[in-house]
Amino acid sequence: MAAGSPSTCGTLIADNGISVLSPGFTGELLRPGDDGFDDAAAIWNGSIVSEPALIARCRSAQDVVASVRFAADNRVPVAVRGGGHNVAGTATCDDGLVIDLTHMNEIVVDPAARLVRAGGGATWADVDAATQLHRLAVPGGLVSRTGIAGLTLGGGLGWLRRKHGLSCDNLVSVEIVTADGKIRTASDVENQDLFWAVRGGGGNFGVVTQFTYRAHPMGPTVAFCFVFYPLEIGRSVLKGWRTFCNGAADEACSIALCGTVPHEEPFPQSTRGRQFVAIAAVHCGPVEEGQRALEPLRHLGTPLCDLSAPMPYVDVQSAFDADYPNGRRYYWKSLFLERLDDAAVEVVLQLAAQRPSSLSTVDIWQLGGAMSRVAPEATAFGNRNAPWLLGIESNWIDQQFDDCNKNWAGDACARMESFSNGASYVNFEPDTDVGPQARDAHRLRLAKLKRCYDPENLFRLNHNIAPYQGESNPIRLHKRPDQSCNLAREQSSSSNKTGRSRSA
């Protein structure tokens, strides 16, 4: 659809939405042609272009309530935007309503209690800036412009995952507007079933307008290792890194990246355009201790360049921002790996050498530590026992190369599948028909909770969980969310039968 040329359906939705919402709405209502609409409609992933009928830029939970009720009453497709930084592009839609939380980004830090309240439209840059004033941090992602909402609801892997767990593991509570237009609090003591679901189940259960997190002492400076080796010695580098990871303390968290050295500073002229295997690592303990702990990673061979140094935590959190600019084309895939043996290393290096774009990378994330010690039934995030995560990041600029870059990513994942448990990390998944969880017990519980809280599947423009239909009976159970939907008792008996198998 051409920008600025809304369909008849879209025009009707916009006109009706303006009429219904505007009397009490405190934010902005934007439709195609309005000043600011094009900027508000644009999302991070430039390969996805949609034109919503109406964007509701909310400023309060009541604005969100009104938007949800309008969408439900009029059967309008609804997308929810936090940071808009999702590879699947679920923050927008054609001829529907975008509930935009961008303006709801207030951060309140209670340093004594080590609690942080953050609006659903906040980014990790917002959270990091506020918490580091008190030398605290909440486990977030690796790119500071990422929204807290999407990352947390899908799990949340960042530099602190091995010491303090996932972003969702550090949630204390959420304020959420469910499909019936009600504001609920979900926590360990209130709406426990809903709290379980939002920690890994994605945006299937409502619009989270506020997150409350635990924070941890951090910084202001941490040890940061970032060393680039030539791809030609990648075999020995990855094997050496694997040995380091197997003996690392929880404070050390690392990633191996295979890519191409950019043609820009701070990289020496002689290294630019060279294919590399890089090791990036953070140690969240005392700086001197961290430097000693990470030192072996700087001597896995003769490096192309070494950018390692003590660094302010906020700078570490934004160190990769420049690699992921708005408007570039992105298509990522992932697999949780059960092993990174020599055969897997060989395939990784072959895939790295075959990348069709110099902007793409093949990444391996070191997992384990605190995130693996959370009981598998404690949250909807399931894959906790995998020691590694493979990330296939296909990044490019020109639309004419869409097919070859997407095909490379898909083929790369297929070639690594034999080393995996078959599950992917939803935040790295571009295909929305891939649901959030691989574990059957989690799938069933999530589907039943979806039927309770969103029986009509209003929140379906995401990695969707369809409401439970029953094994053979297609009739939905239209249970209202204000009735008891708590499945915790039902699940506590069944979870004992699943053993200690973990997934993410």
C-alpha positions, 0 to 999 in steps of 0.5 A: 500500500502506498504511504498516504493512501489509506484503504477504505477500511482503514479510513473507516477505522480511523474516522471511527477511532477518532470519534470514539477515542478523542473525547477523553484521550490524553495522548495523540491520535494520528492517521495517515496524512497527519503531521508526525504520522510517518515518523510514528509509523516507521519501525526499526526493521526497514524490511517491514513497511505497514500503514496503520489506520490509526496510531494511538500514542498513549500517555496513560494506562487509561488511554490504553484501556480506551484503545483496547476497548475500541479495538475489541468492540470494533474487531479492529486489528491491533498492534502494540508498540513499545520500542518498535525494535522487534525483528518480526516487526510486530509493532505495526500493522496494515489497516489497524490500530497501533497502541503506541506506548512511546510517551509512557517511558517514565522511570522511578528508582527506589535505591533503598529497596532496589526496585525500578518502575518503568513505563511500557514505552521505555527503552533500556537506555532510559532504564540504564541512565536512571539506575546508574545514577544509583550504581544499580542495573536491571538485566536488559539487552545488548542494544540500548535502543531496544524497548524493555517491553518486548525484550522482557516479555520474550525473556530478555538476554543481556550481559547480566544473564549469567549473574542475575538471570533474564530480564523476566526473571527480575520482574516483581510485578506488571501493570497490564491492560487485558483484552476486556479493557481492565487494568490488572496487577500481576505478581507472585501474590496477585494474578499469579497465573498471568504473571507466569505467562508474561514472563516468556509468553510474549505480548499475548496476554495484554498491553503491559503499561508498567514493569517493576524490576529488581535492580542489582549493584553494578558499575559504574565501570566494568571490565569489557573484553572485545577482541577480533581475531582473523577468521582463518584461525577461527577454529582454535579461537572458538575452541579456546573460548569454549574451554574458557566458558566451561570454567567461567564464573557467573560474573563473566558473560560472553559472546562469540561473533563471526563477521566482517570488520567495518570500514570505519573507526576505531578499527585500524585501516589494515583490518577493515574488510577482513573476516573475523571471529570476535569475542565480546565479554563483560565481567560484572564484578570489581574491575581489576578482578574482571580484567584478570578473569577475562585476560585469557580471551585476549590471548587465543591467537594473534588478534586483528585488533583488541578494543578491550578496556574498563568501560562505564556500564552505560557505554557497554550497554550501547556498544553495539547500537551503531551496528543496528541502525533504524531502517536497515533490513533485518532477518534473524534466526536462532537455535538453542544448542545442546552442544558446541563440539568440534563438528558444530564449530566447523559448521559455524565457520563455514556459515560465517564464510558464506554470508551474503552480506558483510553486515551479517554475523553468526553469533554464539551466546554463552548461557548457563549461570543464574538463568539456568538455575530458575526452575523450568516451571517457574516462568513461561520462558522454557529453554533454560538448560541449553548451554549455548544460543546460536544467533544467525543475524542477516542484516543488509541494506538493498531490497533487491537482496532480500531473498538471498539474505533471508535464504542464507539465514534459514539455510544456516539454521537448518544446517545447525539444527542437529546440534540443537534442541529444536527451540528458538529464542522468540526475540530473535525470530522473524516469523510470527507463526513460530510460537514463544515456547517449545515445551509442550507443557508450557504450550498447553498452559499458555493456550489455556491462559490465552483462552481465559484472558484473550478468548477472541485472540485480540492480541494476535499480531505477535508470536501468537498463542491461539486460545485453547480449543480442547483436544477434540471440542472446537467450542471456546470456553468464554470465561471472563478474566475476572473469574478465576483463571488461575491454573497454578494448582492444575500445573503444580501437579502436572509439572512434577511429571515433567522432571527437570527438563529445561527450555527457553 
